[in-house]
Amino acid sequence: MVHKLTGLYSDKKGYIPKNTDHLGLEIGKDQVVLLVKDSISNKIEAIEIFELENLNSDWSDIFFEVKQQSQFLGFNFSSTNVYYNFEEALMMPLGKLSATASEEYLNLIYGNADKSLIKYDLFQGSTPFVTVYRIKQAVLDLLNRNFLLFTAQHLYTNILNDVMSRQNLPSIFLKLIIHCHHAILVFVKDGQLQLIQNFQYQSQDDLLYYSINVVQQSGLSALQTQLEISGLIDLLPYFEDQLKQSFGIITYDHVPLDSIPAAGFSEFKAYHFTPFYKLMV
């Protein structure tokens, strides 16, 4: 079952298609996000977020339901960019990359997978890394049926391009990106990537536990760490208090208010849409 969490559009009548619009699609096992950006103004014209409530559903059925509820999926766009948000991914140094090693590491961490393909994205940091990930053949077939041409990469690659390109990162930095039922943690120490990890959570207490645990497993204190938060979640007051007591500095990764449809200003906070906005900038 697909549940539409939100739909924001720059026009009160809904989405009005233009031939200068780009489509962004983030697809994962519990969430699908659709974005439209005007290539002239560089503003997000529309955002739709869907929660996938039955994780065992057929991908064709899921996409059919998304299409039924979407105001713009099915229109023609000047370009389409797909971002895979599946947990079966890891980072490997470019020098150690091989087809055999990639498959062995993925199988070791996530188990064997039938009817899947292994994909690669190059991440150009101070040390070249490759995002290695598995995508089910059913997802690839679905995308090929619905889009004539599209570019695709894993969400990890997009996140690391943002984080690792920043100037003057704190010496100990943790980024928490919160999605419907899962979150992504990025841990950087002295400018070097230590970890990027996808985990499931049931409550905001889980988010606190995993965040602190990642830092402590590196032999460091959370009080030494700057934590940056973004994602579509309203943080409970007690949870924010616990974060402030546990971490040295808490910041929120905000987007410019004029970068998303105005309908979202009153209902949402500026950090809610940052993970999606950064897919399209």
Secondary structure, DSSP 8 states (H G I E B T S, - for coil): -EEEEEEEESSTT-----TTEEEEEEEESSEEEEEEEETTT--EEEEEEEEE--TTS-HHHHHHHHHHH-SSTTS--SEEEEEEE-S-EEEEEGGG--HHHHHHHHHHHH---SSEEEEEEEE-SSS-EEEEEEEEHHHHHHHHHH-SS-EEEEHHHHHHHHHHT-SS--SEEEEEEE-SSEEEEEEEETTEEEEEEEEE-SSHHHHHHHHHHHHHHTT--GGG-EEEEEES----HHHHHHHHHHSSEEEE----GGGS-GGGTTTS-TTTTHHHHHHH-
